[in-house]
Amino acid sequence: RMTGTLLDLARQYGVTTPGGTRIDINLTNQELANLIGTTRETANRILNDFRKSGVLEIERQKITITNEVRLRSWL
């Protein structure tokens, strides 16, 4: 669910940057968790797994998808 939600947000609010597609809205981890119907802790764990895998970066509540092809492979 997280993968699909991030890709949907990138399609709706994404801004192309040299580092990838930045989702140009401020989202707290709690708000993202609410969107996918899970707890904040689970959302944090998933986001950290994605970050460690090199598919996204998070800075100041902004998510940048750095490897969309790899992220899509997890749908």
FIDRENNU-374203 format. One record per atom (N, C-alpha, C): residue number from 0; atom name; x, y, z. Coordinates in pm, 1 decimal. Example, Ala and Ser with C-alpha at 12.3 -4.5 7.8 and 13.67 -1.06 7.14 Angstrom:
# residues 2
<site><fido>0</fido><mifi>N</mifi><x>1319.0</x><y>-569.0</y><z>780.0</z></site>
<site><fido>0</fido><mifi>CA</mifi><x>1230.0</x><y>-450.0</y><z>780.0</z></site>
<site><fido>0</fido><mifi>C</mifi><x>1320.0</x><y>-330.0</y><z>780.0</z></site>
<site><fido>1</fido><mifi>N</mifi><x>1285.0</x><y>-225.0</y><z>708.0</z></site>
<site><fido>1</fido><mifi>CA</mifi><x>1367.0</x><y>-106.0</y><z>714.0</z></site>
<site><fido>1</fido><mifi>C</mifi><x>1290.0</x><y>3.0</y><z>787.0</z></site>
END
This chain:
# residues 75
<site><fido>0</fido><mifi>N</mifi><x>80.9</x><y>-121.0</y><z>0.0</z></site>
<site><fido>0</fido><mifi>CA</mifi><x>0.0</x><y>0.0</y><z>0.0</z></site>
<site><fido>0</fido><mifi>C</mifi><x>84.7</x><y>126.7</y><z>0.0</z></site>
<site><fido>1</fido><mifi>N</mifi><x>194.5</x><y>123.2</y><z>74.4</z></site>
<site><fido>1</fido><mifi>CA</mifi><x>281.4</x><y>241.1</y><z>80.2</z></site>
<site><fido>1</fido><mifi>C</mifi><x>337.4</x><y>273.5</y><z>-57.7</z></site>
<site><fido>2</fido><mifi>N</mifi><x>381.5</x><y>170.6</y><z>-129.4</z></site>
<site><fido>2</fido><mifi>CA</mifi><x>439.0</x><y>192.2</y><z>-262.5</z></site>
<site><fido>2</fido><mifi>C</mifi><x>339.1</x><y>261.6</y><z>-353.8</z></site>
<site><fido>3</fido><mifi>N</mifi><x>218.1</x><y>209.3</y><z>-361.4</z></site>
<site><fido>3</fido><mifi>CA</mifi><x>115.8</x><y>267.9</y><z>-447.0</z></site>
<site><fido>3</fido><mifi>C</mifi><x>81.1</x><y>409.9</y><z>-406.5</z></site>
<site><fido>4</fido><mifi>N</mifi><x>73.3</x><y>434.1</y><z>-277.2</z></site>
<site><fido>4</fido><mifi>CA</mifi><x>41.7</x><y>568.1</y><z>-227.7</z></site>
<site><fido>4</fido><mifi>C</mifi><x>151.6</x><y>667.1</y><z>-263.9</z></site>
<site><fido>5</fido><mifi>N</mifi><x>277.4</x><y>627.2</y><z>-245.5</z></site>
<site><fido>5</fido><mifi>CA</mifi><x>387.8</x><y>717.0</y><z>-280.6</z></site>
<site><fido>5</fido><mifi>C</mifi><x>388.4</x><y>747.7</y><z>-429.9</z></site>
<site><fido>6</fido><mifi>N</mifi><x>363.7</x><y>646.7</y><z>-511.6</z></site>
<site><fido>6</fido><mifi>CA</mifi><x>361.1</x><y>669.0</y><z>-656.3</z></site>
<site><fido>6</fido><mifi>C</mifi><x>244.3</x><y>758.5</y><z>-696.1</z></site>
<site><fido>7</fido><mifi>N</mifi><x>128.2</x><y>739.9</y><z>-632.1</z></site>
<site><fido>7</fido><mifi>CA</mifi><x>12.9</x><y>827.5</y><z>-658.8</z></site>
<site><fido>7</fido><mifi>C</mifi><x>43.2</x><y>971.9</y><z>-618.7</z></site>
<site><fido>8</fido><mifi>N</mifi><x>102.6</x><y>989.6</y><z>-501.7</z></site>
<site><fido>8</fido><mifi>CA</mifi><x>137.7</x><y>1124.7</y><z>-456.4</z></site>
<site><fido>8</fido><mifi>C</mifi><x>239.9</x><y>1188.6</y><z>-549.2</z></site>
<site><fido>9</fido><mifi>N</mifi><x>335.1</x><y>1108.7</y><z>-596.5</z></site>
<site><fido>9</fido><mifi>CA</mifi><x>435.7</x><y>1161.4</y><z>-689.6</z></site>
<site><fido>9</fido><mifi>C</mifi><x>371.1</x><y>1203.2</y><z>-820.7</z></site>
<site><fido>10</fido><mifi>N</mifi><x>272.8</x><y>1127.1</y><z>-865.7</z></site>
<site><fido>10</fido><mifi>CA</mifi><x>204.2</x><y>1161.4</y><z>-990.2</z></site>
<site><fido>10</fido><mifi>C</mifi><x>124.4</x><y>1291.3</y><z>-973.7</z></site>
<site><fido>11</fido><mifi>N</mifi><x>60.3</x><y>1308.1</y><z>-858.4</z></site>
<site><fido>11</fido><mifi>CA</mifi><x>-23.9</x><y>1425.6</y><z>-835.7</z></site>
<site><fido>11</fido><mifi>C</mifi><x>55.4</x><y>1550.1</y><z>-796.3</z></site>
<site><fido>12</fido><mifi>N</mifi><x>158.2</x><y>1531.1</y><z>-714.0</z></site>
<site><fido>12</fido><mifi>CA</mifi><x>228.3</x><y>1645.4</y><z>-655.3</z></site>
<site><fido>12</fido><mifi>C</mifi><x>376.9</x><y>1646.8</y><z>-686.3</z></site>
<site><fido>13</fido><mifi>N</mifi><x>421.8</x><y>1555.8</y><z>-771.0</z></site>
<site><fido>13</fido><mifi>CA</mifi><x>564.4</x><y>1540.5</y><z>-796.0</z></site>
<site><fido>13</fido><mifi>C</mifi><x>625.6</x><y>1654.8</y><z>-874.5</z></site>
<site><fido>14</fido><mifi>N</mifi><x>746.4</x><y>1689.7</y><z>-835.0</z></site>
<site><fido>14</fido><mifi>CA</mifi><x>827.2</x><y>1790.1</y><z>-903.1</z></site>
<site><fido>14</fido><mifi>C</mifi><x>959.1</x><y>1722.4</y><z>-939.0</z></site>
<site><fido>15</fido><mifi>N</mifi><x>995.6</x><y>1728.5</y><z>-1066.1</z></site>
<site><fido>15</fido><mifi>CA</mifi><x>1120.3</x><y>1666.5</y><z>-1109.6</z></site>
<site><fido>15</fido><mifi>C</mifi><x>1238.6</x><y>1749.0</y><z>-1062.1</z></site>
<site><fido>16</fido><mifi>N</mifi><x>1332.1</x><y>1682.5</y><z>-996.7</z></site>
<site><fido>16</fido><mifi>CA</mifi><x>1454.3</x><y>1746.3</y><z>-948.6</z></site>
<site><fido>16</fido><mifi>C</mifi><x>1572.9</x><y>1663.1</y><z>-997.8</z></site>
<site><fido>17</fido><mifi>N</mifi><x>1693.9</x><y>1716.5</y><z>-988.3</z></site>
<site><fido>17</fido><mifi>CA</mifi><x>1810.2</x><y>1636.4</y><z>-1028.9</z></site>
<site><fido>17</fido><mifi>C</mifi><x>1822.8</x><y>1505.1</y><z>-950.6</z></site>
<site><fido>18</fido><mifi>N</mifi><x>1768.8</x><y>1502.7</y><z>-828.3</z></site>
<site><fido>18</fido><mifi>CA</mifi><x>1778.7</x><y>1382.9</y><z>-745.0</z></site>
<site><fido>18</fido><mifi>C</mifi><x>1664.9</x><y>1285.3</y><z>-759.2</z></site>
<site><fido>19</fido><mifi>N</mifi><x>1562.7</x><y>1320.8</y><z>-837.5</z></site>
<site><fido>19</fido><mifi>CA</mifi><x>1446.5</x><y>1233.2</y><z>-853.3</z></site>
<site><fido>19</fido><mifi>C</mifi><x>1318.3</x><y>1313.6</y><z>-853.6</z></site>
<site><fido>20</fido><mifi>N</mifi><x>1209.5</x><y>1249.5</y><z>-815.5</z></site>
<site><fido>20</fido><mifi>CA</mifi><x>1079.1</x><y>1315.0</y><z>-810.9</z></site>
<site><fido>20</fido><mifi>C</mifi><x>1045.1</x><y>1347.8</y><z>-666.5</z></site>
<site><fido>21</fido><mifi>N</mifi><x>1039.3</x><y>1477.5</y><z>-635.8</z></site>
<site><fido>21</fido><mifi>CA</mifi><x>1005.8</x><y>1521.8</y><z>-500.6</z></site>
<site><fido>21</fido><mifi>C</mifi><x>855.0</x><y>1537.2</y><z>-488.9</z></site>
<site><fido>22</fido><mifi>N</mifi><x>797.8</x><y>1476.4</y><z>-385.8</z></site>
<site><fido>22</fido><mifi>CA</mifi><x>655.5</x><y>1493.5</y><z>-356.4</z></site>
<site><fido>22</fido><mifi>C</mifi><x>643.4</x><y>1627.3</y><z>-285.0</z></site>
<site><fido>23</fido><mifi>N</mifi><x>586.1</x><y>1724.9</y><z>-355.4</z></site>
<site><fido>23</fido><mifi>CA</mifi><x>591.2</x><y>1864.3</y><z>-312.3</z></site>
<site><fido>23</fido><mifi>C</mifi><x>475.7</x><y>1902.7</y><z>-220.7</z></site>
<site><fido>24</fido><mifi>N</mifi><x>453.7</x><y>1822.0</y><z>-118.6</z></site>
<site><fido>24</fido><mifi>CA</mifi><x>360.3</x><y>1856.8</y><z>-11.7</z></site>
<site><fido>24</fido><mifi>C</mifi><x>425.1</x><y>1811.9</y><z>119.1</z></site>
<site><fido>25</fido><mifi>N</mifi><x>395.8</x><y>1883.6</y><z>225.2</z></site>
<site><fido>25</fido><mifi>CA</mifi><x>446.7</x><y>1843.1</y><z>356.3</z></site>
<site><fido>25</fido><mifi>C</mifi><x>354.6</x><y>1737.2</y><z>413.3</z></site>
<site><fido>26</fido><mifi>N</mifi><x>410.9</x><y>1622.0</y><z>442.8</z></site>
<site><fido>26</fido><mifi>CA</mifi><x>335.1</x><y>1512.9</y><z>502.6</z></site>
<site><fido>26</fido><mifi>C</mifi><x>409.5</x><y>1463.1</y><z>625.1</z></site>
<site><fido>27</fido><mifi>N</mifi><x>340.7</x><y>1457.3</y><z>737.4</z></site>
<site><fido>27</fido><mifi>CA</mifi><x>402.3</x><y>1392.8</y><z>853.0</z></site>
<site><fido>27</fido><mifi>C</mifi><x>391.5</x><y>1242.1</y><z>834.0</z></site>
<site><fido>28</fido><mifi>N</mifi><x>472.0</x><y>1169.3</y><z>908.9</z></site>
<site><fido>28</fido><mifi>CA</mifi><x>462.8</x><y>1023.7</y><z>900.4</z></site>
<site><fido>28</fido><mifi>C</mifi><x>326.3</x><y>975.2</y><z>948.0</z></site>
<site><fido>29</fido><mifi>N</mifi><x>266.8</x><y>1046.5</y><z>1042.8</z></site>
<site><fido>29</fido><mifi>CA</mifi><x>133.2</x><y>1009.5</y><z>1089.2</z></site>
<site><fido>29</fido><mifi>C</mifi><x>30.1</x><y>1028.6</y><z>978.5</z></site>
<site><fido>30</fido><mifi>N</mifi><x>39.0</x><y>1137.8</y><z>905.0</z></site>
<site><fido>30</fido><mifi>CA</mifi><x>-54.7</x><y>1160.7</y><z>794.3</z></site>
<site><fido>30</fido><mifi>C</mifi><x>-38.2</x><y>1054.6</y><z>686.3</z></site>
<site><fido>31</fido><mifi>N</mifi><x>85.2</x><y>1018.4</y><z>657.0</z></site>
<site><fido>31</fido><mifi>CA</mifi><x>110.0</x><y>913.7</y><z>558.5</z></site>
<site><fido>31</fido><mifi>C</mifi><x>56.4</x><y>779.9</y><z>609.0</z></site>
<site><fido>32</fido><mifi>N</mifi><x>76.3</x><y>751.8</y><z>736.0</z></site>
<site><fido>32</fido><mifi>CA</mifi><x>22.8</x><y>628.8</y><z>795.5</z></site>
<site><fido>32</fido><mifi>C</mifi><x>-129.1</x><y>625.8</y><z>784.4</z></site>
<site><fido>33</fido><mifi>N</mifi><x>-193.7</x><y>738.2</y><z>810.9</z></site>
<site><fido>33</fido><mifi>CA</mifi><x>-339.4</x><y>745.9</y><z>799.4</z></site>
<site><fido>33</fido><mifi>C</mifi><x>-385.0</x><y>718.1</y><z>656.6</z></site>
<site><fido>34</fido><mifi>N</mifi><x>-310.0</x><y>768.0</y><z>558.0</z></site>
<site><fido>34</fido><mifi>CA</mifi><x>-345.8</x><y>745.8</y><z>417.3</z></site>
<site><fido>34</fido><mifi>C</mifi><x>-345.7</x><y>598.0</y><z>380.2</z></site>
<site><fido>35</fido><mifi>N</mifi><x>-252.8</x><y>521.9</y><z>439.4</z></site>
<site><fido>35</fido><mifi>CA</mifi><x>-243.8</x><y>380.5</y><z>401.9</z></site>
<site><fido>35</fido><mifi>C</mifi><x>-308.2</x><y>288.1</y><z>504.6</z></site>
<site><fido>36</fido><mifi>N</mifi><x>-365.2</x><y>347.0</y><z>610.2</z></site>
<site><fido>36</fido><mifi>CA</mifi><x>-437.7</x><y>266.8</y><z>707.8</z></site>
<site><fido>36</fido><mifi>C</mifi><x>-348.6</x><y>183.6</y><z>798.3</z></site>
<site><fido>37</fido><mifi>N</mifi><x>-241.6</x><y>243.9</y><z>848.6</z></site>
<site><fido>37</fido><mifi>CA</mifi><x>-151.3</x><y>172.9</y><z>938.4</z></site>
<site><fido>37</fido><mifi>C</mifi><x>-107.7</x><y>266.2</y><z>1050.0</z></site>
<site><fido>38</fido><mifi>N</mifi><x>-22.0</x><y>217.0</y><z>1136.4</z></site>
<site><fido>38</fido><mifi>CA</mifi><x>28.0</x><y>299.5</y><z>1245.8</z></site>
<site><fido>38</fido><mifi>C</mifi><x>146.8</x><y>382.7</y><z>1199.2</z></site>
<site><fido>39</fido><mifi>N</mifi><x>176.1</x><y>486.0</y><z>1275.1</z></site>
<site><fido>39</fido><mifi>CA</mifi><x>291.7</x><y>570.6</y><z>1244.6</z></site>
<site><fido>39</fido><mifi>C</mifi><x>420.2</x><y>489.0</y><z>1252.2</z></site>
<site><fido>40</fido><mifi>N</mifi><x>427.4</x><y>399.4</y><z>1348.5</z></site>
<site><fido>40</fido><mifi>CA</mifi><x>547.3</x><y>317.2</y><z>1364.6</z></site>
<site><fido>40</fido><mifi>C</mifi><x>571.5</x><y>229.0</y><z>1242.5</z></site>
<site><fido>41</fido><mifi>N</mifi><x>465.4</x><y>169.1</y><z>1191.1</z></site>
<site><fido>41</fido><mifi>CA</mifi><x>479.0</x><y>84.6</y><z>1072.1</z></site>
<site><fido>41</fido><mifi>C</mifi><x>517.4</x><y>168.6</y><z>951.3</z></site>
<site><fido>42</fido><mifi>N</mifi><x>455.7</x><y>284.8</y><z>936.7</z></site>
<site><fido>42</fido><mifi>CA</mifi><x>490.5</x><y>373.7</y><z>825.3</z></site>
<site><fido>42</fido><mifi>C</mifi><x>637.5</x><y>414.8</y><z>834.5</z></site>
<site><fido>43</fido><mifi>N</mifi><x>684.5</x><y>446.7</y><z>955.2</z></site>
<site><fido>43</fido><mifi>CA</mifi><x>825.5</x><y>483.1</y><z>974.1</z></site>
<site><fido>43</fido><mifi>C</mifi><x>917.2</x><y>369.0</y><z>932.6</z></site>
<site><fido>44</fido><mifi>N</mifi><x>882.6</x><y>247.0</y><z>972.7</z></site>
<site><fido>44</fido><mifi>CA</mifi><x>965.3</x><y>131.8</y><z>939.6</z></site>
<site><fido>44</fido><mifi>C</mifi><x>972.6</x><y>111.5</y><z>789.0</z></site>
<site><fido>45</fido><mifi>N</mifi><x>858.1</x><y>121.2</y><z>721.4</z></site>
<site><fido>45</fido><mifi>CA</mifi><x>854.7</x><y>103.5</y><z>576.0</z></site>
<site><fido>45</fido><mifi>C</mifi><x>937.4</x><y>212.0</y><z>507.0</z></site>
<site><fido>46</fido><mifi>N</mifi><x>918.4</x><y>336.8</y><z>548.0</z></site>
<site><fido>46</fido><mifi>CA</mifi><x>994.3</x><y>446.7</y><z>487.8</z></site>
<site><fido>46</fido><mifi>C</mifi><x>1144.5</x><y>429.0</y><z>509.4</z></site>
<site><fido>47</fido><mifi>N</mifi><x>1182.8</x><y>385.9</y><z>628.7</z></site>
<site><fido>47</fido><mifi>CA</mifi><x>1325.5</x><y>362.9</y><z>654.6</z></site>
<site><fido>47</fido><mifi>C</mifi><x>1379.8</x><y>248.6</y><z>570.0</z></site>
<site><fido>48</fido><mifi>N</mifi><x>1299.4</x><y>143.4</y><z>551.5</z></site>
<site><fido>48</fido><mifi>CA</mifi><x>1341.1</x><y>33.0</y><z>463.9</z></site>
<site><fido>48</fido><mifi>C</mifi><x>1360.1</x><y>83.4</y><z>321.3</z></site>
<site><fido>49</fido><mifi>N</mifi><x>1267.3</x><y>166.4</y><z>273.0</z></site>
<site><fido>49</fido><mifi>CA</mifi><x>1278.8</x><y>222.9</y><z>138.2</z></site>
<site><fido>49</fido><mifi>C</mifi><x>1403.0</x><y>311.6</y><z>127.4</z></site>
<site><fido>50</fido><mifi>N</mifi><x>1426.1</x><y>391.2</y><z>230.4</z></site>
<site><fido>50</fido><mifi>CA</mifi><x>1542.4</x><y>480.7</y><z>230.5</z></site>
<site><fido>50</fido><mifi>C</mifi><x>1672.3</x><y>400.1</y><z>227.1</z></site>
<site><fido>51</fido><mifi>N</mifi><x>1680.4</x><y>297.9</y><z>310.1</z></site>
<site><fido>51</fido><mifi>CA</mifi><x>1800.4</x><y>213.7</y><z>313.9</z></site>
<site><fido>51</fido><mifi>C</mifi><x>1821.5</x><y>139.0</y><z>182.8</z></site>
<site><fido>52</fido><mifi>N</mifi><x>1712.2</x><y>109.6</y><z>112.5</z></site>
<site><fido>52</fido><mifi>CA</mifi><x>1721.2</x><y>40.3</y><z>-16.4</z></site>
<site><fido>52</fido><mifi>C</mifi><x>1755.1</x><y>135.3</y><z>-130.8</z></site>
<site><fido>53</fido><mifi>N</mifi><x>1759.5</x><y>264.1</y><z>-102.4</z></site>
<site><fido>53</fido><mifi>CA</mifi><x>1799.4</x><y>361.6</y><z>-202.9</z></site>
<site><fido>53</fido><mifi>C</mifi><x>1690.3</x><y>405.0</y><z>-298.3</z></site>
<site><fido>54</fido><mifi>N</mifi><x>1562.7</x><y>384.6</y><z>-261.1</z></site>
<site><fido>54</fido><mifi>CA</mifi><x>1455.1</x><y>425.2</y><z>-351.9</z></site>
<site><fido>54</fido><mifi>C</mifi><x>1398.6</x><y>562.5</y><z>-318.4</z></site>
<site><fido>55</fido><mifi>N</mifi><x>1427.9</x><y>612.8</y><z>-198.2</z></site>
<site><fido>55</fido><mifi>CA</mifi><x>1379.5</x><y>746.4</y><z>-165.2</z></site>
<site><fido>55</fido><mifi>C</mifi><x>1468.3</x><y>811.4</y><z>-61.5</z></site>
<site><fido>56</fido><mifi>N</mifi><x>1453.6</x><y>942.0</y><z>-53.4</z></site>
<site><fido>56</fido><mifi>CA</mifi><x>1519.6</x><y>1022.5</y><z>48.9</z></site>
<site><fido>56</fido><mifi>C</mifi><x>1412.2</x><y>1105.3</y><z>117.5</z></site>
<site><fido>57</fido><mifi>N</mifi><x>1433.0</x><y>1133.2</y><z>244.2</z></site>
<site><fido>57</fido><mifi>CA</mifi><x>1338.1</x><y>1213.7</y><z>320.6</z></site>
<site><fido>57</fido><mifi>C</mifi><x>1415.0</x><y>1328.3</y><z>385.0</z></site>
<site><fido>58</fido><mifi>N</mifi><x>1366.0</x><y>1450.0</y><z>361.3</z></site>
<site><fido>58</fido><mifi>CA</mifi><x>1428.6</x><y>1567.6</y><z>420.4</z></site>
<site><fido>58</fido><mifi>C</mifi><x>1321.2</x><y>1670.8</y><z>449.8</z></site>
<site><fido>59</fido><mifi>N</mifi><x>1309.1</x><y>1707.4</y><z>576.7</z></site>
<site><fido>59</fido><mifi>CA</mifi><x>1211.4</x><y>1809.4</y><z>618.7</z></site>
<site><fido>59</fido><mifi>C</mifi><x>1070.5</x><y>1778.6</y><z>569.8</z></site>
<site><fido>60</fido><mifi>N</mifi><x>1023.1</x><y>1659.5</y><z>596.6</z></site>
<site><fido>60</fido><mifi>CA</mifi><x>888.5</x><y>1614.2</y><z>560.5</z></site>
<site><fido>60</fido><mifi>C</mifi><x>864.3</x><y>1610.7</y><z>410.3</z></site>
<site><fido>61</fido><mifi>N</mifi><x>969.4</x><y>1616.7</y><z>331.2</z></site>
<site><fido>61</fido><mifi>CA</mifi><x>957.2</x><y>1605.1</y><z>185.3</z></site>
<site><fido>61</fido><mifi>C</mifi><x>1019.5</x><y>1472.4</y><z>144.6</z></site>
<site><fido>62</fido><mifi>N</mifi><x>946.8</x><y>1397.5</y><z>65.5</z></site>
<site><fido>62</fido><mifi>CA</mifi><x>994.7</x><y>1268.5</y><z>16.7</z></site>
<site><fido>62</fido><mifi>C</mifi><x>1035.4</x><y>1285.3</y><z>-128.5</z></site>
<site><fido>63</fido><mifi>N</mifi><x>1154.7</x><y>1238.3</y><z>-161.7</z></site>
<site><fido>63</fido><mifi>CA</mifi><x>1201.5</x><y>1236.9</y><z>-299.6</z></site>
<site><fido>63</fido><mifi>C</mifi><x>1221.9</x><y>1092.4</y><z>-341.2</z></site>
<site><fido>64</fido><mifi>N</mifi><x>1151.1</x><y>1051.6</y><z>-445.6</z></site>
<site><fido>64</fido><mifi>CA</mifi><x>1169.0</x><y>916.9</y><z>-499.5</z></site>
<site><fido>64</fido><mifi>C</mifi><x>1291.2</x><y>921.7</y><z>-590.2</z></site>
<site><fido>65</fido><mifi>N</mifi><x>1395.4</x><y>849.8</y><z>-551.0</z></site>
<site><fido>65</fido><mifi>CA</mifi><x>1522.3</x><y>853.8</y><z>-623.3</z></site>
<site><fido>65</fido><mifi>C</mifi><x>1536.7</x><y>739.7</y><z>-723.0</z></site>
<site><fido>66</fido><mifi>N</mifi><x>1456.2</x><y>634.0</y><z>-706.9</z></site>
<site><fido>66</fido><mifi>CA</mifi><x>1462.5</x><y>520.0</y><z>-798.1</z></site>
<site><fido>66</fido><mifi>C</mifi><x>1321.1</x><y>466.8</y><z>-819.6</z></site>
<site><fido>67</fido><mifi>N</mifi><x>1248.0</x><y>532.6</y><z>-909.8</z></site>
<site><fido>67</fido><mifi>CA</mifi><x>1107.7</x><y>497.5</y><z>-931.8</z></site>
<site><fido>67</fido><mifi>C</mifi><x>1092.0</x><y>357.8</y><z>-989.4</z></site>
<site><fido>68</fido><mifi>N</mifi><x>1183.5</x><y>317.0</y><z>-1076.4</z></site>
<site><fido>68</fido><mifi>CA</mifi><x>1174.4</x><y>183.2</y><z>-1136.7</z></site>
<site><fido>68</fido><mifi>C</mifi><x>1179.6</x><y>76.4</y><z>-1027.8</z></site>
<site><fido>69</fido><mifi>N</mifi><x>1272.7</x><y>90.9</y><z>-937.4</z></site>
<site><fido>69</fido><mifi>CA</mifi><x>1284.5</x><y>-7.0</y><z>-828.7</z></site>
<site><fido>69</fido><mifi>C</mifi><x>1163.3</x><y>-0.9</y><z>-736.5</z></site>
<site><fido>70</fido><mifi>N</mifi><x>1114.8</x><y>118.4</y><z>-706.8</z></site>
<site><fido>70</fido><mifi>CA</mifi><x>996.3</x><y>131.8</y><z>-622.0</z></site>
<site><fido>70</fido><mifi>C</mifi><x>876.5</x><y>64.3</y><z>-687.7</z></site>
<site><fido>71</fido><mifi>N</mifi><x>858.1</x><y>86.5</y><z>-817.3</z></site>
<site><fido>71</fido><mifi>CA</mifi><x>746.9</x><y>23.4</y><z>-889.5</z></site>
<site><fido>71</fido><mifi>C</mifi><x>755.7</x><y>-128.9</y><z>-887.1</z></site>
<site><fido>72</fido><mifi>N</mifi><x>877.1</x><y>-181.7</y><z>-881.5</z></site>
<site><fido>72</fido><mifi>CA</mifi><x>892.5</x><y>-327.5</y><z>-881.0</z></site>
<site><fido>72</fido><mifi>C</mifi><x>835.2</x><y>-389.7</y><z>-754.2</z></site>
<site><fido>73</fido><mifi>N</mifi><x>809.5</x><y>-308.9</y><z>-651.8</z></site>
<site><fido>73</fido><mifi>CA</mifi><x>753.9</x><y>-358.9</y><z>-526.2</z></site>
<site><fido>73</fido><mifi>C</mifi><x>602.0</x><y>-348.3</y><z>-520.1</z></site>
<site><fido>74</fido><mifi>N</mifi><x>539.3</x><y>-306.9</y><z>-627.9</z></site>
<site><fido>74</fido><mifi>CA</mifi><x>392.3</x><y>-300.6</y><z>-630.1</z></site>
<site><fido>74</fido><mifi>C</mifi><x>332.5</x><y>-439.5</y><z>-622.2</z></site>
END
